Amino acid sequence: MKTYKILILVILSLLGLFGCEDTKDPILNPAATDGSLTFRLNNTVYTDLPYELEEVNAEKVMDVLTCVQPDYGFTAAVTYTTQVSFSDQFVDSASYISLATTVNGEKVSVIVKEIDKAIIQLYKGSVPSPLEVKDVYLRLKALPYKFTESDSAVVKPLYSNVIKMKIQPYYMELKDADPVPYFIIGLGDGAWNNSAAGLGVSIFPLSLSPDFAYDKKTGAGKFEYTGYFQASRGFKLIRDLGSWAEQWGNAGGAGIDSPVRNDGGSGNLTVPTDGYYTVTLNTVSNTLTIVSSTKTQTVYNSMGMIGDITSWSTDISMKAVEPSNSHNHVWYATYTFAANSVASDSNSGVKFRANGSWDKNWGGGSFPYSLIVSGSNIKYKAGTYVVIFNDIDGNYYFFKQ
């Protein structure tokens, strides 16, 4: 019994769920520690009627699932993930798809585009034509709030019963997930503007690693940045513009000696002395290193984007992300492309060049980011973009506005 009391104290301290009404030590339900505990997912109101999905409603809610919270032995904040399968068995991870949106609470919204994508993926390349009503099975996975699969030594993921729904999907063209980079915030203009409006001004992305195979479902992988850091300026890494939920700082105060993920009380990342450093973040293994770099880097006075948009005669001027840093290497500009570049035309596309000269220029074989390194013209697509370019590694991003 003492073992379970220790476990529950660990969970409660992590979740911040200590209460003042009951001074007795609560006991963790043993079934929550071995994963045998289940909980009830209620049937939907329209169990016997088919749901007809339409692309025009992609962002809307198909239905809201409700459940009875798992009996952990205490009241906990729980994160629920919806899992979808063509079978009621959910034998292994290959037999089901987990929807991207997770919910903290017993009302779990199912987004049209997410369940439609899951159904198309479950066909595993053999999508019938026409698409007809399909029996689809759903269950919920539960974990206490802020817990992950790696915390299974304390409490394991729990699964509900399986319910069946009849769904007619629409056809969706599938593609691999784009790499999901982290951003450096705190440098730039120093305003810590964590929003799309801060792109280039206050915040800029880590570079992609062309030799790394990014996760096709999640976009996780290795991201790097080499630049000149000043000891007087702290920074953090965040993943999602407008949110601090996914972030990296330093435990125990400012520094780079103890990087920590998703600790709201963490200090800024701060280098010990001015100089070049390389930041390497692996979002698969969730590891971060920041080490000194001794490689000499060329500093350019100006940077421009040039291409068929100006008949290859005039540069679109780019601004330095860190104008007060005499060793700036990241540049940005906002530009509207009126139409797509012509894929078959070797003269179509854009490049970057330094100091208004072709002595040093960069291209790329991919859009909207530089996952493929080459000297080719970058084949852009119509739209307004914040363009960010790194002159040390040649990485670029076109963030559509």
Contacts in CASP RR format, 6 or more apart in sequence:
PFRMAT RR
TARGET T0000
AUTHOR 0000-0000-0000
METHOD contacts of the structure
MODEL  1
MKTYKILILVILSLLGLFGCEDTKDPILNPAATDGSLTFRLNNTVYTDLP
YELEEVNAEKVMDVLTCVQPDYGFTAAVTYTTQVSFSDQFVDSASYISLA
TTVNGEKVSVIVKEIDKAIIQLYKGSVPSPLEVKDVYLRLKALPYKFTES
DSAVVKPLYSNVIKMKIQPYYMELKDADPVPYFIIGLGDGAWNNSAAGLG
VSIFPLSLSPDFAYDKKTGAGKFEYTGYFQASRGFKLIRDLGSWAEQWGN
AGGAGIDSPVRNDGGSGNLTVPTDGYYTVTLNTVSNTLTIVSSTKTQTVY
NSMGMIGDITSWSTDISMKAVEPSNSHNHVWYATYTFAANSVASDSNSGV
KFRANGSWDKNWGGGSFPYSLIVSGSNIKYKAGTYVVIFNDIDGNYYFFK
Q
1 27 0 8 1.000
4 27 0 8 1.000
4 28 0 8 1.000
4 30 0 8 1.000
4 33 0 8 1.000
5 25 0 8 1.000
5 27 0 8 1.000
5 28 0 8 1.000
7 28 0 8 1.000
7 33 0 8 1.000
7 154 0 8 1.000
7 155 0 8 1.000
8 25 0 8 1.000
8 26 0 8 1.000
8 27 0 8 1.000
8 28 0 8 1.000
8 74 0 8 1.000
9 25 0 8 1.000
10 154 0 8 1.000
11 17 0 8 1.000
11 28 0 8 1.000
11 72 0 8 1.000
11 76 0 8 1.000
11 144 0 8 1.000
11 154 0 8 1.000
11 155 0 8 1.000
12 18 0 8 1.000
12 26 0 8 1.000
12 74 0 8 1.000
14 144 0 8 1.000
14 146 0 8 1.000
14 147 0 8 1.000
15 76 0 8 1.000
15 77 0 8 1.000
15 144 0 8 1.000
15 145 0 8 1.000
15 146 0 8 1.000
17 74 0 8 1.000
17 75 0 8 1.000
17 76 0 8 1.000
17 77 0 8 1.000
26 73 0 8 1.000
26 74 0 8 1.000
27 73 0 8 1.000
28 72 0 8 1.000
28 73 0 8 1.000
28 74 0 8 1.000
28 155 0 8 1.000
29 37 0 8 1.000
29 71 0 8 1.000
29 72 0 8 1.000
29 73 0 8 1.000
31 37 0 8 1.000
32 70 0 8 1.000
32 71 0 8 1.000
32 72 0 8 1.000
32 73 0 8 1.000
32 155 0 8 1.000
32 156 0 8 1.000
32 158 0 8 1.000
33 154 0 8 1.000
33 155 0 8 1.000
33 156 0 8 1.000
34 156 0 8 1.000
35 156 0 8 1.000
35 157 0 8 1.000
35 158 0 8 1.000
37 70 0 8 1.000
37 71 0 8 1.000
37 72 0 8 1.000
37 158 0 8 1.000
38 70 0 8 1.000
38 158 0 8 1.000
38 159 0 8 1.000
38 160 0 8 1.000
38 161 0 8 1.000
39 67 0 8 1.000
39 68 0 8 1.000
39 69 0 8 1.000
39 70 0 8 1.000
39 71 0 8 1.000
39 140 0 8 1.000
39 142 0 8 1.000
39 158 0 8 1.000
39 160 0 8 1.000
40 67 0 8 1.000
40 68 0 8 1.000
40 160 0 8 1.000
40 161 0 8 1.000
41 65 0 8 1.000
41 66 0 8 1.000
41 67 0 8 1.000
41 138 0 8 1.000
41 139 0 8 1.000
41 140 0 8 1.000
41 160 0 8 1.000
41 161 0 8 1.000
41 162 0 8 1.000
41 163 0 8 1.000
42 65 0 8 1.000
42 66 0 8 1.000
42 67 0 8 1.000
42 68 0 8 1.000
42 163 0 8 1.000
43 163 0 8 1.000
44 63 0 8 1.000
44 65 0 8 1.000
44 163 0 8 1.000
44 165 0 8 1.000
45 63 0 8 1.000
46 63 0 8 1.000
47 163 0 8 1.000
47 164 0 8 1.000
47 165 0 8 1.000
48 166 0 8 1.000
49 166 0 8 1.000
50 133 0 8 1.000
50 166 0 8 1.000
50 167 0 8 1.000
50 168 0 8 1.000
51 62 0 8 1.000
51 63 0 8 1.000
51 165 0 8 1.000
51 166 0 8 1.000
51 167 0 8 1.000
51 168 0 8 1.000
52 168 0 8 1.000
53 62 0 8 1.000
53 112 0 8 1.000
53 115 0 8 1.000
53 116 0 8 1.000
53 167 0 8 1.000
53 168 0 8 1.000
53 169 0 8 1.000
53 170 0 8 1.000
54 112 0 8 1.000
54 170 0 8 1.000
55 170 0 8 1.000
55 172 0 8 1.000
57 112 0 8 1.000
58 111 0 8 1.000
58 112 0 8 1.000
58 113 0 8 1.000
58 116 0 8 1.000
59 111 0 8 1.000
59 112 0 8 1.000
59 113 0 8 1.000
60 111 0 8 1.000
60 112 0 8 1.000
61 109 0 8 1.000
61 110 0 8 1.000
61 111 0 8 1.000
61 112 0 8 1.000
62 110 0 8 1.000
62 111 0 8 1.000
62 112 0 8 1.000
62 115 0 8 1.000
62 167 0 8 1.000
63 109 0 8 1.000
63 110 0 8 1.000
63 165 0 8 1.000
64 107 0 8 1.000
64 108 0 8 1.000
64 109 0 8 1.000
64 110 0 8 1.000
65 82 0 8 1.000
65 107 0 8 1.000
65 108 0 8 1.000
65 109 0 8 1.000
65 110 0 8 1.000
65 138 0 8 1.000
65 140 0 8 1.000
66 106 0 8 1.000
66 107 0 8 1.000
66 108 0 8 1.000
67 80 0 8 1.000
67 106 0 8 1.000
67 108 0 8 1.000
67 140 0 8 1.000
67 160 0 8 1.000
68 106 0 8 1.000
69 75 0 8 1.000
69 76 0 8 1.000
69 78 0 8 1.000
69 106 0 8 1.000
69 142 0 8 1.000
70 78 0 8 1.000
70 142 0 8 1.000
70 158 0 8 1.000
72 144 0 8 1.000
72 155 0 8 1.000
76 144 0 8 1.000
76 145 0 8 1.000
77 104 0 8 1.000
77 105 0 8 1.000
77 144 0 8 1.000
77 145 0 8 1.000
78 104 0 8 1.000
78 105 0 8 1.000
78 106 0 8 1.000
78 142 0 8 1.000
78 143 0 8 1.000
78 144 0 8 1.000
78 145 0 8 1.000
79 102 0 8 1.000
79 103 0 8 1.000
79 104 0 8 1.000
79 142 0 8 1.000
79 143 0 8 1.000
79 144 0 8 1.000
79 145 0 8 1.000
79 146 0 8 1.000
79 147 0 8 1.000
80 102 0 8 1.000
80 103 0 8 1.000
80 104 0 8 1.000
80 105 0 8 1.000
80 106 0 8 1.000
80 108 0 8 1.000
80 140 0 8 1.000
80 141 0 8 1.000
80 142 0 8 1.000
81 98 0 8 1.000
81 99 0 8 1.000
81 102 0 8 1.000
81 140 0 8 1.000
81 141 0 8 1.000
81 143 0 8 1.000
82 98 0 8 1.000
82 99 0 8 1.000
82 101 0 8 1.000
82 108 0 8 1.000
82 110 0 8 1.000
82 115 0 8 1.000
82 138 0 8 1.000
82 139 0 8 1.000
82 140 0 8 1.000
83 90 0 8 1.000
83 96 0 8 1.000
83 97 0 8 1.000
83 98 0 8 1.000
83 99 0 8 1.000
83 138 0 8 1.000
83 139 0 8 1.000
83 140 0 8 1.000
83 141 0 8 1.000
84 96 0 8 1.000
84 97 0 8 1.000
84 98 0 8 1.000
84 99 0 8 1.000
84 115 0 8 1.000
84 118 0 8 1.000
84 119 0 8 1.000
84 122 0 8 1.000
84 136 0 8 1.000
84 137 0 8 1.000
84 138 0 8 1.000
85 95 0 8 1.000
85 96 0 8 1.000
85 97 0 8 1.000
85 122 0 8 1.000
85 136 0 8 1.000
85 137 0 8 1.000
85 138 0 8 1.000
85 139 0 8 1.000
86 95 0 8 1.000
86 122 0 8 1.000
86 134 0 8 1.000
86 135 0 8 1.000
86 136 0 8 1.000
86 137 0 8 1.000
87 95 0 8 1.000
87 137 0 8 1.000
88 137 0 8 1.000
88 162 0 8 1.000
88 164 0 8 1.000
89 95 0 8 1.000
90 96 0 8 1.000
90 137 0 8 1.000
90 139 0 8 1.000
90 159 0 8 1.000
90 162 0 8 1.000
96 122 0 8 1.000
97 117 0 8 1.000
97 118 0 8 1.000
97 121 0 8 1.000
97 122 0 8 1.000
98 141 0 8 1.000
99 110 0 8 1.000
99 111 0 8 1.000
99 114 0 8 1.000
99 115 0 8 1.000
99 118 0 8 1.000
100 114 0 8 1.000
101 109 0 8 1.000
101 111 0 8 1.000
101 114 0 8 1.000
103 109 0 8 1.000
104 145 0 8 1.000
108 140 0 8 1.000
110 138 0 8 1.000
113 172 0 8 1.000
115 136 0 8 1.000
115 167 0 8 1.000
115 169 0 8 1.000
116 169 0 8 1.000
116 170 0 8 1.000
116 172 0 8 1.000
117 172 0 8 1.000
117 174 0 8 1.000
119 134 0 8 1.000
119 136 0 8 1.000
119 167 0 8 1.000
119 169 0 8 1.000
120 127 0 8 1.000
120 169 0 8 1.000
120 171 0 8 1.000
120 172 0 8 1.000
120 174 0 8 1.000
121 174 0 8 1.000
127 171 0 8 1.000
129 171 0 8 1.000
131 168 0 8 1.000
131 169 0 8 1.000
131 170 0 8 1.000
131 171 0 8 1.000
132 168 0 8 1.000
133 166 0 8 1.000
133 167 0 8 1.000
133 168 0 8 1.000
134 166 0 8 1.000
134 167 0 8 1.000
134 168 0 8 1.000
134 169 0 8 1.000
135 164 0 8 1.000
135 165 0 8 1.000
135 166 0 8 1.000
136 164 0 8 1.000
136 165 0 8 1.000
136 166 0 8 1.000
136 167 0 8 1.000
137 162 0 8 1.000
137 163 0 8 1.000
137 164 0 8 1.000
137 165 0 8 1.000
138 162 0 8 1.000
138 163 0 8 1.000
138 164 0 8 1.000
138 165 0 8 1.000
139 159 0 8 1.000
139 160 0 8 1.000
139 161 0 8 1.000
139 162 0 8 1.000
139 163 0 8 1.000
140 159 0 8 1.000
140 160 0 8 1.000
141 157 0 8 1.000
141 158 0 8 1.000
141 159 0 8 1.000
141 160 0 8 1.000
142 157 0 8 1.000
142 158 0 8 1.000
142 159 0 8 1.000
142 160 0 8 1.000
143 149 0 8 1.000
143 151 0 8 1.000
143 155 0 8 1.000
143 157 0 8 1.000
143 158 0 8 1.000
144 155 0 8 1.000
146 262 0 8 1.000
147 154 0 8 1.000
147 155 0 8 1.000
149 157 0 8 1.000
176 214 0 8 1.000
176 216 0 8 1.000
177 214 0 8 1.000
177 215 0 8 1.000
177 216 0 8 1.000
177 217 0 8 1.000
177 218 0 8 1.000
177 219 0 8 1.000
178 219 0 8 1.000
178 369 0 8 1.000
179 208 0 8 1.000
179 214 0 8 1.000
179 219 0 8 1.000
179 221 0 8 1.000
179 223 0 8 1.000
179 369 0 8 1.000
179 371 0 8 1.000
180 218 0 8 1.000
180 219 0 8 1.000
180 220 0 8 1.000
180 239 0 8 1.000
180 283 0 8 1.000
181 205 0 8 1.000
181 206 0 8 1.000
181 208 0 8 1.000
181 223 0 8 1.000
181 239 0 8 1.000
181 397 0 8 1.000
182 205 0 8 1.000
182 206 0 8 1.000
182 223 0 8 1.000
182 237 0 8 1.000
182 238 0 8 1.000
182 239 0 8 1.000
182 246 0 8 1.000
182 248 0 8 1.000
182 281 0 8 1.000
182 283 0 8 1.000
183 203 0 8 1.000
183 204 0 8 1.000
183 205 0 8 1.000
183 206 0 8 1.000
183 237 0 8 1.000
183 238 0 8 1.000
183 239 0 8 1.000
183 241 0 8 1.000
184 203 0 8 1.000
184 204 0 8 1.000
184 205 0 8 1.000
184 206 0 8 1.000
184 225 0 8 1.000
184 235 0 8 1.000
184 236 0 8 1.000
184 237 0 8 1.000
184 279 0 8 1.000
185 192 0 8 1.000
185 193 0 8 1.000
185 194 0 8 1.000
185 202 0 8 1.000
185 203 0 8 1.000
185 235 0 8 1.000
185 236 0 8 1.000
185 237 0 8 1.000
185 238 0 8 1.000
186 192 0 8 1.000
186 202 0 8 1.000
186 203 0 8 1.000
186 233 0 8 1.000
186 234 0 8 1.000
186 235 0 8 1.000
186 236 0 8 1.000
186 268 0 8 1.000
187 204 0 8 1.000
187 229 0 8 1.000
187 233 0 8 1.000
187 234 0 8 1.000
187 235 0 8 1.000
187 321 0 8 1.000
187 322 0 8 1.000
187 325 0 8 1.000
188 200 0 8 1.000
188 201 0 8 1.000
188 202 0 8 1.000
188 203 0 8 1.000
188 204 0 8 1.000
188 321 0 8 1.000
188 322 0 8 1.000
189 201 0 8 1.000
189 202 0 8 1.000
190 202 0 8 1.000
190 233 0 8 1.000
191 198 0 8 1.000
191 201 0 8 1.000
191 202 0 8 1.000
192 202 0 8 1.000
193 201 0 8 1.000
193 202 0 8 1.000
193 203 0 8 1.000
194 202 0 8 1.000
194 203 0 8 1.000
194 238 0 8 1.000
194 241 0 8 1.000
194 242 0 8 1.000
194 243 0 8 1.000
194 244 0 8 1.000
195 241 0 8 1.000
195 242 0 8 1.000
196 241 0 8 1.000
196 242 0 8 1.000
196 386 0 8 1.000
196 399 0 8 1.000
196 401 0 8 1.000
199 241 0 8 1.000
199 332 0 8 1.000
199 386 0 8 1.000
199 388 0 8 1.000
199 399 0 8 1.000
200 319 0 8 1.000
200 321 0 8 1.000
200 330 0 8 1.000
200 332 0 8 1.000
200 386 0 8 1.000
200 388 0 8 1.000
201 321 0 8 1.000
201 332 0 8 1.000
203 238 0 8 1.000
203 241 0 8 1.000
204 321 0 8 1.000
204 330 0 8 1.000
204 332 0 8 1.000
204 388 0 8 1.000
205 223 0 8 1.000
205 388 0 8 1.000
205 397 0 8 1.000
206 223 0 8 1.000
206 224 0 8 1.000
206 225 0 8 1.000
206 237 0 8 1.000
206 279 0 8 1.000
206 281 0 8 1.000
207 223 0 8 1.000
207 224 0 8 1.000
207 225 0 8 1.000
207 370 0 8 1.000
207 390 0 8 1.000
207 393 0 8 1.000
207 394 0 8 1.000
207 395 0 8 1.000
208 214 0 8 1.000
208 223 0 8 1.000
208 369 0 8 1.000
208 370 0 8 1.000
208 371 0 8 1.000
208 395 0 8 1.000
209 221 0 8 1.000
209 222 0 8 1.000
209 223 0 8 1.000
209 224 0 8 1.000
210 370 0 8 1.000
210 371 0 8 1.000
210 372 0 8 1.000
210 373 0 8 1.000
212 221 0 8 1.000
212 222 0 8 1.000
214 220 0 8 1.000
214 221 0 8 1.000
214 371 0 8 1.000
215 221 0 8 1.000
215 284 0 8 1.000
219 283 0 8 1.000
220 283 0 8 1.000
220 284 0 8 1.000
221 282 0 8 1.000
221 283 0 8 1.000
221 284 0 8 1.000
222 280 0 8 1.000
222 281 0 8 1.000
222 282 0 8 1.000
222 283 0 8 1.000
222 284 0 8 1.000
223 280 0 8 1.000
223 281 0 8 1.000
223 282 0 8 1.000
223 283 0 8 1.000
224 278 0 8 1.000
224 279 0 8 1.000
224 280 0 8 1.000
224 281 0 8 1.000
224 393 0 8 1.000
225 278 0 8 1.000
225 279 0 8 1.000
225 390 0 8 1.000
226 276 0 8 1.000
226 277 0 8 1.000
226 278 0 8 1.000
226 279 0 8 1.000
226 293 0 8 1.000
226 295 0 8 1.000
226 297 0 8 1.000
226 392 0 8 1.000
226 393 0 8 1.000
227 276 0 8 1.000
227 277 0 8 1.000
227 278 0 8 1.000
227 293 0 8 1.000
227 297 0 8 1.000
227 327 0 8 1.000
227 329 0 8 1.000
227 392 0 8 1.000
228 274 0 8 1.000
228 275 0 8 1.000
228 276 0 8 1.000
228 297 0 8 1.000
228 325 0 8 1.000
228 327 0 8 1.000
228 328 0 8 1.000
228 329 0 8 1.000
229 235 0 8 1.000
229 271 0 8 1.000
229 274 0 8 1.000
229 275 0 8 1.000
229 276 0 8 1.000
229 277 0 8 1.000
230 271 0 8 1.000
230 274 0 8 1.000
230 275 0 8 1.000
230 325 0 8 1.000
231 270 0 8 1.000
231 271 0 8 1.000
231 272 0 8 1.000
231 273 0 8 1.000
231 274 0 8 1.000
233 270 0 8 1.000
234 254 0 8 1.000
234 268 0 8 1.000
234 269 0 8 1.000
234 270 0 8 1.000
235 268 0 8 1.000
235 269 0 8 1.000
235 270 0 8 1.000
236 247 0 8 1.000
236 248 0 8 1.000
236 249 0 8 1.000
236 266 0 8 1.000
236 267 0 8 1.000
236 268 0 8 1.000
236 269 0 8 1.000
237 247 0 8 1.000
237 248 0 8 1.000
237 249 0 8 1.000
237 269 0 8 1.000
237 279 0 8 1.000
237 281 0 8 1.000
237 288 0 8 1.000
238 244 0 8 1.000
238 246 0 8 1.000
238 247 0 8 1.000
238 248 0 8 1.000
239 246 0 8 1.000
239 247 0 8 1.000
239 283 0 8 1.000
240 246 0 8 1.000
244 264 0 8 1.000
245 262 0 8 1.000
246 261 0 8 1.000
246 262 0 8 1.000
247 261 0 8 1.000
247 262 0 8 1.000
247 264 0 8 1.000
247 266 0 8 1.000
248 259 0 8 1.000
248 260 0 8 1.000
248 261 0 8 1.000
248 266 0 8 1.000
248 269 0 8 1.000
248 281 0 8 1.000
248 288 0 8 1.000
249 259 0 8 1.000
249 260 0 8 1.000
249 261 0 8 1.000
249 263 0 8 1.000
249 266 0 8 1.000
249 267 0 8 1.000
249 268 0 8 1.000
249 269 0 8 1.000
250 256 0 8 1.000
250 257 0 8 1.000
250 258 0 8 1.000
250 259 0 8 1.000
250 260 0 8 1.000
250 266 0 8 1.000
250 267 0 8 1.000
250 268 0 8 1.000
250 269 0 8 1.000
250 270 0 8 1.000
251 258 0 8 1.000
251 259 0 8 1.000
251 260 0 8 1.000
251 263 0 8 1.000
251 266 0 8 1.000
251 267 0 8 1.000
252 258 0 8 1.000
252 266 0 8 1.000
252 267 0 8 1.000
253 266 0 8 1.000
253 267 0 8 1.000
253 268 0 8 1.000
254 267 0 8 1.000
254 268 0 8 1.000
254 269 0 8 1.000
254 270 0 8 1.000
255 267 0 8 1.000
255 268 0 8 1.000
255 269 0 8 1.000
255 270 0 8 1.000
255 271 0 8 1.000
255 272 0 8 1.000
256 269 0 8 1.000
256 270 0 8 1.000
256 271 0 8 1.000
256 272 0 8 1.000
256 277 0 8 1.000
256 290 0 8 1.000
259 269 0 8 1.000
259 288 0 8 1.000
259 289 0 8 1.000
259 290 0 8 1.000
260 266 0 8 1.000
261 286 0 8 1.000
261 288 0 8 1.000
269 290 0 8 1.000
271 277 0 8 1.000
271 290 0 8 1.000
275 292 0 8 1.000
275 327 0 8 1.000
276 292 0 8 1.000
276 293 0 8 1.000
276 294 0 8 1.000
276 295 0 8 1.000
276 297 0 8 1.000
276 327 0 8 1.000
277 290 0 8 1.000
277 291 0 8 1.000
277 292 0 8 1.000
277 293 0 8 1.000
278 290 0 8 1.000
278 291 0 8 1.000
278 293 0 8 1.000
279 288 0 8 1.000
279 289 0 8 1.000
279 290 0 8 1.000
280 288 0 8 1.000
280 289 0 8 1.000
280 290 0 8 1.000
280 291 0 8 1.000
281 287 0 8 1.000
281 288 0 8 1.000
282 288 0 8 1.000
297 327 0 8 1.000
297 329 0 8 1.000
297 392 0 8 1.000
298 360 0 8 1.000
298 391 0 8 1.000
299 326 0 8 1.000
299 327 0 8 1.000
299 328 0 8 1.000
299 329 0 8 1.000
300 354 0 8 1.000
300 355 0 8 1.000
300 360 0 8 1.000
300 391 0 8 1.000
301 354 0 8 1.000
301 355 0 8 1.000
302 317 0 8 1.000
302 318 0 8 1.000
302 354 0 8 1.000
302 355 0 8 1.000
302 356 0 8 1.000
303 318 0 8 1.000
303 320 0 8 1.000
303 331 0 8 1.000
303 352 0 8 1.000
303 353 0 8 1.000
303 354 0 8 1.000
303 389 0 8 1.000
303 391 0 8 1.000
304 315 0 8 1.000
304 316 0 8 1.000
304 317 0 8 1.000
304 318 0 8 1.000
304 331 0 8 1.000
304 333 0 8 1.000
304 352 0 8 1.000
304 353 0 8 1.000
304 354 0 8 1.000
304 356 0 8 1.000
305 315 0 8 1.000
305 316 0 8 1.000
305 318 0 8 1.000
305 333 0 8 1.000
305 335 0 8 1.000
305 350 0 8 1.000
305 351 0 8 1.000
305 352 0 8 1.000
305 387 0 8 1.000
305 389 0 8 1.000
306 312 0 8 1.000
306 313 0 8 1.000
306 314 0 8 1.000
306 315 0 8 1.000
306 316 0 8 1.000
306 350 0 8 1.000
306 351 0 8 1.000
306 352 0 8 1.000
306 353 0 8 1.000
307 349 0 8 1.000
307 350 0 8 1.000
307 351 0 8 1.000
307 377 0 8 1.000
308 341 0 8 1.000
308 345 0 8 1.000
308 347 0 8 1.000
308 348 0 8 1.000
308 349 0 8 1.000
308 350 0 8 1.000
309 316 0 8 1.000
309 335 0 8 1.000
309 337 0 8 1.000
309 349 0 8 1.000
309 350 0 8 1.000
310 316 0 8 1.000
312 347 0 8 1.000
315 353 0 8 1.000
315 356 0 8 1.000
316 333 0 8 1.000
316 335 0 8 1.000
317 333 0 8 1.000
318 331 0 8 1.000
318 332 0 8 1.000
318 333 0 8 1.000
318 352 0 8 1.000
318 387 0 8 1.000
318 389 0 8 1.000
319 331 0 8 1.000
319 332 0 8 1.000
319 333 0 8 1.000
320 328 0 8 1.000
320 330 0 8 1.000
320 331 0 8 1.000
321 328 0 8 1.000
321 330 0 8 1.000
321 331 0 8 1.000
321 332 0 8 1.000
321 388 0 8 1.000
322 328 0 8 1.000
322 330 0 8 1.000
329 390 0 8 1.000
329 391 0 8 1.000
329 392 0 8 1.000
330 388 0 8 1.000
330 389 0 8 1.000
330 390 0 8 1.000
330 391 0 8 1.000
331 352 0 8 1.000
331 388 0 8 1.000
331 389 0 8 1.000
331 390 0 8 1.000
331 391 0 8 1.000
332 386 0 8 1.000
332 387 0 8 1.000
332 388 0 8 1.000
332 389 0 8 1.000
333 386 0 8 1.000
333 387 0 8 1.000
334 384 0 8 1.000
334 385 0 8 1.000
334 386 0 8 1.000
334 387 0 8 1.000
334 401 0 8 1.000
335 384 0 8 1.000
335 385 0 8 1.000
335 387 0 8 1.000
336 383 0 8 1.000
336 384 0 8 1.000
336 385 0 8 1.000
337 380 0 8 1.000
337 381 0 8 1.000
337 382 0 8 1.000
337 383 0 8 1.000
337 384 0 8 1.000
337 385 0 8 1.000
338 382 0 8 1.000
339 382 0 8 1.000
340 379 0 8 1.000
340 380 0 8 1.000
340 381 0 8 1.000
340 382 0 8 1.000
341 348 0 8 1.000
341 349 0 8 1.000
341 350 0 8 1.000
341 377 0 8 1.000
341 379 0 8 1.000
341 380 0 8 1.000
341 381 0 8 1.000
342 348 0 8 1.000
343 379 0 8 1.000
346 377 0 8 1.000
347 377 0 8 1.000
348 377 0 8 1.000
348 379 0 8 1.000
349 377 0 8 1.000
349 378 0 8 1.000
349 379 0 8 1.000
349 380 0 8 1.000
350 377 0 8 1.000
350 378 0 8 1.000
350 380 0 8 1.000
351 361 0 8 1.000
351 362 0 8 1.000
351 363 0 8 1.000
351 375 0 8 1.000
351 377 0 8 1.000
351 378 0 8 1.000
352 361 0 8 1.000
352 362 0 8 1.000
352 363 0 8 1.000
352 389 0 8 1.000
352 391 0 8 1.000
352 394 0 8 1.000
352 396 0 8 1.000
353 360 0 8 1.000
353 361 0 8 1.000
353 362 0 8 1.000
354 360 0 8 1.000
354 361 0 8 1.000
354 391 0 8 1.000
362 375 0 8 1.000
362 389 0 8 1.000
362 391 0 8 1.000
362 394 0 8 1.000
362 396 0 8 1.000
363 370 0 8 1.000
363 374 0 8 1.000
363 375 0 8 1.000
363 376 0 8 1.000
363 377 0 8 1.000
363 378 0 8 1.000
363 394 0 8 1.000
364 370 0 8 1.000
364 372 0 8 1.000
364 373 0 8 1.000
364 374 0 8 1.000
364 375 0 8 1.000
364 376 0 8 1.000
364 377 0 8 1.000
364 378 0 8 1.000
364 396 0 8 1.000
365 372 0 8 1.000
365 373 0 8 1.000
365 374 0 8 1.000
365 375 0 8 1.000
365 376 0 8 1.000
365 378 0 8 1.000
365 379 0 8 1.000
366 372 0 8 1.000
366 378 0 8 1.000
367 378 0 8 1.000
367 379 0 8 1.000
367 380 0 8 1.000
367 381 0 8 1.000
367 398 0 8 1.000
368 381 0 8 1.000
368 385 0 8 1.000
368 397 0 8 1.000
368 398 0 8 1.000
368 399 0 8 1.000
368 400 0 8 1.000
369 395 0 8 1.000
369 396 0 8 1.000
369 397 0 8 1.000
369 398 0 8 1.000
370 394 0 8 1.000
370 395 0 8 1.000
370 396 0 8 1.000
370 397 0 8 1.000
373 394 0 8 1.000
378 396 0 8 1.000
380 398 0 8 1.000
383 400 0 8 1.000
383 401 0 8 1.000
384 400 0 8 1.000
384 401 0 8 1.000
385 398 0 8 1.000
385 399 0 8 1.000
385 400 0 8 1.000
385 401 0 8 1.000
386 398 0 8 1.000
386 399 0 8 1.000
386 401 0 8 1.000
387 396 0 8 1.000
387 397 0 8 1.000
387 398 0 8 1.000
387 399 0 8 1.000
388 396 0 8 1.000
388 397 0 8 1.000
388 399 0 8 1.000
389 395 0 8 1.000
389 396 0 8 1.000
390 396 0 8 1.000
END
